[in-house]
Amino acid sequence: MSTHGTPTPGATRWLSEDELQVWVGLVAVLELLPAQLDSRLRRVADLTYFDYYVLARLSEAPERTLPMSALATRTNATLPRLSHVARRLEARGMIERSTAHQDRRVTIVRLTQDGWDLLEATAPTHVEQVRELVFDRLSSEQVRQLGAITDTLLTSLDPRGLMSLPYRRPGAEPQQ
């Protein structure tokens, strides 16, 4: 650093004490929250949080159907990871996979009625846990601040907004 507090070109910009505390806290939330969600979903529906998220993203799509590559993008999953999850969900009758008529190289994934029913049945438990772990602990102002902060971070992490497409409550029909 120069004597005036300006970083020297090429110098590492270390985190300040405040930034370090916030970063460590954020990492802890990013690690602990999915594990908590996973645990409850496994108990009530034999689903992982990621399984639930896949079903939820499909429920948002027109006709509850997406190409596998689009579903991978919307869930931030690699195709191999998503294929593994899709095999398990398909074996349980929650989704169906087929080949696109227009392009035989494209796999189409559709949420079945059983998958929809499981999502609807599981959603109240899931949302209650989200409330318990996150929103019940925040004031209205903190919720607005968290929204503004996540929007700011997502402009660089997800500039096309693919992970943050609008959500609907399970039970509402998908928009055409």
N, C-alpha and C positions, 0 to 999 in steps of 0.2 A: 504494500500500500504506500501511496505517497504520504507526505506529512500532512496533507489536507483531507485525508479520509477518502480520497478518490482511489478506486482500485487501479493498480498497475495493470496495463494490458497483459493478458495471459495469466494473471494471478488468480488463484482459487478464491471464489467469493464464499467464504465459510458462513454458515448460519449464525445469526446473532443468538444470544441466550434465549430471548423471547421466541424467535423463529424455531429454534431447536426444540423447545418445550412444546410448541404447537405441532411441529412435525412428528415428534414421538407420540403425542396424543392422537394425532390423525392416523398414524400407522397402527396404533393399538386398536382404534375403532375399526379400521379396515380389516384387521385380523380377527377381532373378537365378534363383531356383529354377524358376519356370515356363519360362523361356527354356532352361535346361539340360534340363529334362524334354522340352520341345518338340523340341530338337535331336536327342536320341537316338531318340525315337519317330518322328520324320520319317525318320531313317536306317533303322530296322529295320522299320517298318510303314507308312510314308507317311501317318502320322497326326500331327495336332497333339496337344498335351497335352489341349486342350479336346475334340477328337474322342474321344480315349481316355476322358476323363471322362464324356462323354455315353454312350458304350457301356457303361462301368462302371455308371453310374447305372441304365441300362435293365436291366442284368443283375441288379440288386438287386430289381427290381419283380416283383410277381406276374405270371407268364406272360411276363416280360420285356417288359412293355407298360405305357405310361403315356400319358395325355393330354399333348399338347404343352405346355400351360400348366403342368402339374405338373412336367414335365421341365425347363422353364425355371426354375421355382422351385428345384428340387433342384440345378441347375447354376449358379444365380445369373446366368442369361442373359436378355437381352431376347428377346422373341419374334422380332423380325427377325433378330437374330444367330443364334438357334437354328434358325430356318427356313433360313437360308443354309447352316449346317453340316449340317442334315438333308438338304438337297438333294444335297450332295456325298456324304454317307454313303449315301444311297439310290441314287445313281448307281453307287456301288461295290458295291451289294448288301448293305451292312452292316445297314441298317434298312429297314423298310417303313412307309409312312404310309398311313392310310386315314381315312375319315370315320366318326365314331361313329354307330351305328344309332339310338340314342336321341335324339341331338341333332346334326343335320347341320352345325352350326357348329363342332363340336369335332373337332380332328385327333388321331388316335391314332397313336402311334409304337411300333413293335415291333422288338426286336432280332432279326435273322434268325439262322439257324444259321451262316451265313458270318460274321456280325458276332460271334457268340459264339465261333466258332473262332478268329477273329483276336484277340479279347480274351484267350482262353486262351493262345494262342501268344505274345502280346506281354507278358502279365503277368509272367513270370519276369524278363525284361529290365527292365521298368519297376520292379518291386520291388527288384531288385538295385541299380538306380540310386538309388532312394529310400534304400536302406540306405547306399550309398556317400556320398551327399550329406548325409544327415541322421543316421540312427540309429547308424551306425558311429562317428560323431564325438562321440556323447553317452554318458555313463555311464547306468546304469540309473536312478540318482537324477535325473539331468537329464531323462531321458525322462518320468519321473513328474511332474517339475516342469513340463515343457513341456505335458504333458497337463492339469495343473491350470490352468496359465495360459491355454491355449486354451479350456478349459471356461469359465473366468471371462469371457474376452472374448466368447465365443459367446453367453453369456446376454443380452448387450445387442445384439450384432450379428445374432443369429439366435434370438430368444426362443422361437420355435415349434419350433426344432430341425430345420428342413427341409433344411438343407445337411449336417447331421451325422447323418442316419439311419444305423442300423447297416450295416456293410459285411460282405460275405462274400468269401472267396477265389474267384476265377474257377475254375470246375470243379465247385463245389458247386451243387446245384440250388436255384433260388429257393424260398423258403418260400411256401406257399399261404395 
